Amino acid sequence: MPGRTGFRLAAVSVSAMLALSACGGSASSPAPELPNSADPHAPEVTEISALTFRAPIAAAVIQTGKGGVGGEFGLNVTPKWIESSATAVSQIVSGDVQAAQSSYFGVIDAARQGIDVVIVSESYASSPGAASLEALPGSGIKELKDLLGKKVAVVSLNSSHAVKIKDSLKEQGLDPAQVEFVELPYGQVAAALQQGTVDASSAQGASLAQVKSTLGTVTVFDYGDGKYKGMAESGWIMKKTFIEQNPNTVAAFQCSLLRATEQVKDKAVYAEILKTDLGFNDQAVASDVAPDFGAKIRSEPLQLNADILKTIGAIDEDFDVASITLPTPENCG
């Protein structure tokens, strides 16, 4: 196994995933591609279970059913809720689901261990105001240097939020090892801050609106600002063997997301999903900052994820993200 990862892949052991993967996603494998004959309008498998987070970033995959997009490509895509990207990787490898939404950091870590995962679509890019690290007023935590010696909650230890904090601390000459990172679902953020079980916490969507409105929290760090603006933040993964066996289905899924992503950029469509499908109240809908949705694969913003991992010492060699990335089809119609 090359280099040092510094990440924890939960839910199943690494050895179990390696046994299931047959080393399909390793960095030494050729970059995945669909055959020219792949037809997104003739899927081999029509029922797709797609793991995602019960948060605004799920809007596009939800829209594949609501907007008729899935039907256009002959797919019935059923969203299923998760709370961490580690779960996404493990369930893809085990074959429990066909698609999952994940941060790229965990996917890169898995691929470097020879685990059979491929990025098939982007989901959204980092943008200011959409997700941030929050602390209570009066806590004394106002900027990154104040995190040293503190307990900081992130949704997953291999999430983009955790990695961006470490990257920015190192840029300021500070030691990320002096920060205690813990995992916390977004639904528990407000209570954890109020009870003092964490000193600062990541929040986005409804959780961010809640802590801002009820606790008057201070934004310590914006995950979508500065050099991270426009960075590929989260995307969809599939198992390499599934892609090889079902190229039409994969193309159909990619095209469905491409079309649905354009639809959820409509504010009315997006707001309806927040309210009806995600259970946001009117206040949360009004205060939500929509993610910068985009499904088309972009090589440079994706590669930045691997470059940051090397910067923070999570990996000790270059990794080419293109080696585990499936290009966006050009025949969606």
C-alpha positions as CSV (number, residue, x, y, z in Angstrom):
1,M,0.0,0.0,0.0
2,P,1.7,3.2,-1.2
3,G,2.4,6.0,1.3
4,R,0.7,7.1,4.5
5,T,-3.0,7.8,4.4
6,G,-3.9,9.3,7.7
7,F,-7.6,8.5,7.1
8,R,-10.0,6.0,8.6
9,L,-12.3,4.0,6.3
10,A,-15.3,3.0,8.4
11,A,-18.1,0.4,8.2
12,V,-15.9,-2.4,6.9
13,S,-12.3,-3.2,7.3
14,V,-9.7,-2.3,4.7
15,S,-8.8,-6.0,4.3
16,A,-12.4,-6.9,3.6
17,M,-12.8,-4.2,1.0
18,L,-9.6,-5.3,-0.7
19,A,-10.9,-8.8,-0.9
20,L,-14.1,-7.5,-2.5
21,S,-12.4,-5.0,-4.8
22,A,-9.9,-7.3,-6.7
23,C,-7.7,-4.2,-6.7
24,G,-9.9,-2.7,-9.4
25,G,-9.4,1.0,-8.6
26,S,-5.7,1.2,-8.0
27,A,-3.7,4.2,-9.2
28,S,-1.6,1.8,-11.4
29,S,-4.7,0.8,-13.4
30,P,-5.5,2.5,-16.8
31,A,-8.0,5.3,-16.6
32,P,-11.6,4.0,-16.8
33,E,-13.6,4.8,-20.0
34,L,-16.9,3.7,-21.5
35,P,-16.9,2.0,-24.9
36,N,-18.0,4.2,-27.8
37,S,-21.0,2.0,-28.2
38,A,-22.4,2.9,-24.7
39,D,-26.0,4.0,-25.1
40,P,-27.4,6.1,-22.3
41,H,-30.9,5.5,-23.6
42,A,-30.7,1.7,-23.3
43,P,-29.6,0.8,-19.7
44,E,-28.8,-2.8,-18.9
45,V,-29.9,-2.2,-15.2
46,T,-32.9,0.1,-14.7
47,E,-33.1,0.2,-10.9
48,I,-30.3,2.3,-9.2
49,S,-29.9,2.8,-5.5
50,A,-28.0,6.0,-4.8
51,L,-26.5,6.8,-1.4
52,T,-26.5,10.5,-0.6
53,F,-26.7,12.9,2.3
54,R,-30.0,14.2,3.6
55,A,-28.9,17.7,2.7
56,P,-29.1,20.2,-0.2
57,I,-26.3,18.5,-2.0
58,A,-28.8,15.6,-2.7
59,A,-31.0,17.9,-4.8
60,A,-29.8,16.7,-8.2
61,V,-30.3,13.0,-7.6
62,I,-33.7,13.7,-6.1
63,Q,-34.6,15.7,-9.2
64,T,-33.8,12.7,-11.5
65,G,-37.1,11.3,-10.3
66,K,-39.1,14.5,-9.8
67,G,-38.2,16.1,-13.1
68,G,-38.7,13.1,-15.3
69,V,-35.0,12.9,-16.1
70,G,-34.6,9.3,-15.0
71,G,-37.5,8.3,-17.2
72,E,-35.9,9.9,-20.1
73,F,-32.9,7.6,-19.8
74,G,-34.9,4.6,-18.6
75,L,-33.7,4.7,-15.0
76,N,-35.5,4.6,-11.6
77,V,-33.0,6.2,-9.2
78,T,-33.8,5.7,-5.5
79,P,-31.9,8.0,-3.0
80,K,-30.9,6.4,0.3
81,W,-29.5,8.4,3.2
82,I,-26.1,8.2,4.7
83,E,-24.1,10.2,7.2
84,S,-20.4,9.7,6.0
85,S,-18.4,9.2,2.9
86,A,-16.7,6.2,4.5
87,T,-20.1,4.4,4.4
88,A,-20.5,5.3,0.7
89,V,-17.2,3.7,-0.2
90,S,-17.8,0.5,1.7
91,Q,-21.3,0.0,0.4
92,I,-20.2,0.6,-3.2
93,V,-17.5,-2.0,-2.8
94,S,-19.8,-4.5,-1.2
95,G,-22.3,-4.1,-4.0
96,D,-25.1,-3.0,-1.7
97,V,-25.8,0.0,-3.9
98,Q,-24.9,1.0,-7.4
99,A,-24.0,4.6,-6.8
100,A,-23.0,6.8,-3.9
101,Q,-22.1,10.4,-3.2
102,S,-18.8,11.0,-1.5
103,S,-16.1,13.5,-0.8
104,Y,-13.1,12.9,-3.1
105,F,-10.6,12.6,-0.3
106,G,-12.0,9.3,0.9
107,V,-12.3,8.0,-2.6
108,I,-8.6,8.8,-3.4
109,D,-7.6,7.1,-0.1
110,A,-9.6,4.0,-1.1
111,A,-8.2,3.9,-4.6
112,R,-4.6,4.2,-3.4
113,Q,-5.3,1.0,-1.4
114,G,-6.5,-0.8,-4.6
115,I,-10.2,-0.5,-3.7
116,D,-12.5,-0.7,-6.7
117,V,-14.1,2.8,-6.9
118,V,-14.4,5.2,-9.8
119,I,-15.7,8.8,-9.9
120,V,-18.4,9.0,-12.5
121,S,-19.9,12.5,-12.0
122,E,-19.3,15.7,-10.1
123,S,-22.0,16.9,-7.8
124,Y,-21.1,20.4,-6.6
125,A,-18.2,22.8,-6.3
126,S,-17.1,24.8,-3.2
127,S,-18.8,28.2,-3.0
128,P,-18.8,30.9,-0.3
129,G,-21.5,30.7,2.4
130,A,-22.7,27.2,1.6
131,A,-20.7,25.4,4.4
132,S,-18.7,26.7,7.3
133,L,-17.0,26.0,10.6
134,E,-19.1,27.6,13.3
135,A,-18.5,28.5,17.0
136,L,-20.5,30.0,19.8
137,P,-20.2,33.8,20.4
138,G,-18.0,34.3,23.4
139,S,-16.2,31.1,22.9
140,G,-13.0,32.9,22.0
141,I,-12.8,31.1,18.7
142,K,-12.8,33.5,15.8
143,E,-10.2,32.3,13.4
144,L,-8.2,29.1,12.6
145,K,-5.4,29.7,15.1
146,D,-8.0,29.7,17.9
147,L,-8.7,26.0,17.1
148,L,-5.4,24.8,18.6
149,G,-6.1,22.6,21.6
150,K,-9.9,22.5,20.8
151,K,-12.3,19.8,19.8
152,V,-13.6,20.4,16.3
153,A,-16.5,18.4,14.8
154,V,-16.7,17.4,11.1
155,V,-19.2,15.1,9.4
156,S,-16.4,12.6,8.6
157,L,-12.7,12.5,9.5
158,N,-11.9,12.1,5.8
159,S,-14.3,14.8,4.7
160,S,-13.3,17.8,2.6
161,H,-14.0,20.0,5.7
162,A,-11.4,18.3,7.8
163,V,-8.8,18.3,5.1
164,K,-9.4,22.0,4.2
165,I,-8.9,23.0,7.9
166,K,-5.7,21.0,8.1
167,D,-4.5,22.5,4.8
168,S,-5.2,26.1,5.9
169,L,-3.6,25.5,9.3
170,K,-0.4,24.3,7.6
171,E,-0.5,27.4,5.3
172,Q,-0.4,29.5,8.5
173,G,2.5,27.6,9.9
174,L,0.2,25.9,12.5
175,D,0.2,22.2,13.4
176,P,-3.1,20.4,12.6
177,A,-2.2,17.7,15.1
178,Q,-3.0,20.2,17.9
179,V,-6.6,20.1,16.9
180,E,-8.9,17.2,18.0
181,F,-11.2,16.3,15.2
182,V,-14.4,14.3,15.9
183,E,-17.2,13.0,13.7
184,L,-20.7,14.5,14.2
185,P,-23.8,14.3,12.0
186,Y,-25.2,17.6,10.9
187,G,-28.4,17.0,12.8
188,Q,-26.5,17.1,16.1
189,V,-24.5,20.2,15.5
190,A,-26.7,22.7,17.4
191,A,-27.0,20.5,20.5
192,A,-23.3,19.7,20.6
193,L,-22.3,23.4,20.4
194,Q,-24.9,24.4,23.0
195,Q,-23.9,21.6,25.4
196,G,-20.2,22.3,24.9
197,T,-19.3,18.8,23.8
198,V,-17.4,20.4,20.9
199,D,-15.8,23.8,20.6
200,A,-16.6,24.3,16.9
201,S,-18.5,22.4,14.3
202,S,-18.9,22.2,10.5
203,A,-22.4,23.0,9.4
204,Q,-24.3,23.4,6.1
205,G,-27.8,23.5,4.8
206,A,-30.4,23.3,7.5
207,S,-27.8,22.8,10.3
208,L,-26.0,26.0,9.3
209,A,-29.3,28.0,9.2
210,Q,-30.3,26.6,12.6
211,V,-27.1,27.5,14.5
212,K,-27.0,30.9,12.9
213,S,-30.6,31.8,13.8
214,T,-30.9,30.1,17.2
215,L,-27.4,30.3,18.6
216,G,-26.0,33.3,16.7
217,T,-22.8,31.4,15.9
218,V,-19.6,33.0,14.6
219,T,-18.2,31.8,11.3
220,V,-14.6,30.7,11.9
221,F,-13.8,29.3,8.5
222,D,-15.7,29.3,5.2
223,Y,-15.0,26.1,3.3
224,G,-15.9,27.6,-0.1
225,D,-13.9,30.8,0.0
226,G,-10.4,31.8,-1.1
227,K,-8.4,29.2,-2.9
228,Y,-11.2,26.6,-2.4
229,K,-13.8,28.5,-4.4
230,G,-14.8,26.4,-7.4
231,M,-12.9,23.3,-6.1
232,A,-14.6,20.0,-6.9
233,E,-16.2,19.2,-3.5
234,S,-18.2,16.1,-3.8
235,G,-19.2,13.6,-6.5
236,W,-20.7,10.3,-7.4
237,I,-18.8,7.0,-7.4
238,M,-19.5,3.5,-8.7
239,K,-17.7,0.2,-8.6
240,K,-15.3,-0.4,-11.5
241,T,-16.6,-3.9,-12.2
242,F,-20.2,-2.5,-12.3
243,I,-19.1,0.1,-14.9
244,E,-17.5,-2.6,-17.0
245,Q,-20.5,-4.9,-16.9
246,N,-23.2,-2.1,-17.4
247,P,-21.8,0.7,-19.5
248,N,-25.2,1.8,-20.8
249,T,-26.5,2.1,-17.3
250,V,-23.5,4.1,-16.1
251,A,-23.9,6.5,-19.1
252,A,-27.6,6.8,-18.4
253,F,-26.8,7.7,-14.7
254,Q,-24.2,10.3,-15.8
255,C,-26.6,11.8,-18.3
256,S,-29.5,11.9,-15.8
257,L,-27.4,13.7,-13.2
258,L,-26.1,16.1,-15.9
259,R,-29.7,17.0,-16.9
260,A,-31.1,17.1,-13.3
261,T,-28.2,19.3,-12.2
262,E,-29.2,22.0,-14.7
263,Q,-32.8,21.8,-13.5
264,V,-32.0,22.3,-9.8
265,K,-30.2,25.5,-10.7
266,D,-33.7,26.9,-11.0
267,K,-34.4,28.5,-7.6
268,A,-38.1,27.4,-7.6
269,V,-37.2,23.8,-8.4
270,Y,-34.4,23.8,-5.7
271,A,-36.7,25.4,-3.1
272,E,-39.4,22.8,-3.7
273,I,-36.9,19.9,-3.1
274,L,-35.7,21.5,0.1
275,K,-39.2,21.8,1.4
276,T,-40.9,18.7,0.1
277,D,-38.1,16.1,0.0
278,L,-35.7,17.4,2.7
279,G,-38.2,18.8,5.2
280,F,-36.8,22.3,5.4
281,N,-39.2,24.8,7.0
282,D,-39.8,28.2,5.3
283,Q,-37.2,30.0,7.3
284,A,-34.5,27.4,6.5
285,V,-35.5,27.5,2.8
286,A,-35.2,31.3,2.8
287,S,-31.8,31.3,4.5
288,D,-30.2,28.4,2.6
289,V,-27.2,29.1,0.3
290,A,-27.5,26.7,-2.6
291,P,-24.4,24.6,-3.5
292,D,-22.6,25.4,-6.7
293,F,-24.1,22.5,-8.6
294,G,-22.3,20.9,-11.5
295,A,-22.2,17.3,-12.8
296,K,-19.7,17.6,-15.6
297,I,-16.2,16.2,-14.9
298,R,-13.5,18.9,-14.6
299,S,-10.0,17.6,-14.4
300,E,-8.1,20.5,-12.6
301,P,-10.7,21.1,-9.8
302,L,-10.7,17.4,-9.1
303,Q,-6.9,17.1,-9.1
304,L,-6.7,19.8,-6.4
305,N,-8.1,17.3,-4.0
306,A,-5.1,14.9,-4.4
307,D,-2.7,17.9,-4.3
308,I,-4.0,19.1,-1.0
309,L,-3.7,15.6,0.5
310,K,-0.1,15.6,-0.4
311,T,0.4,19.1,1.0
312,I,-1.0,18.1,4.5
313,G,1.0,14.8,4.5
314,A,-1.9,12.5,4.2
315,I,-0.2,10.9,1.2
316,D,3.5,11.1,0.4
317,E,3.4,10.8,-3.4
318,D,1.6,12.4,-6.3
319,F,-1.8,10.8,-7.3
320,D,-3.4,11.3,-10.7
321,V,-7.2,11.6,-10.0
322,A,-7.8,11.1,-13.7
323,S,-6.8,7.4,-13.2
324,I,-10.1,6.9,-11.3
325,T,-12.3,9.3,-13.2
326,L,-14.8,8.4,-15.9
327,P,-15.3,11.3,-18.4
328,T,-18.8,12.8,-18.9
329,P,-20.6,11.2,-21.9
330,E,-21.0,13.4,-25.0
331,N,-24.0,11.6,-26.3
332,C,-26.7,12.4,-23.7
333,G,-28.8,14.0,-26.4
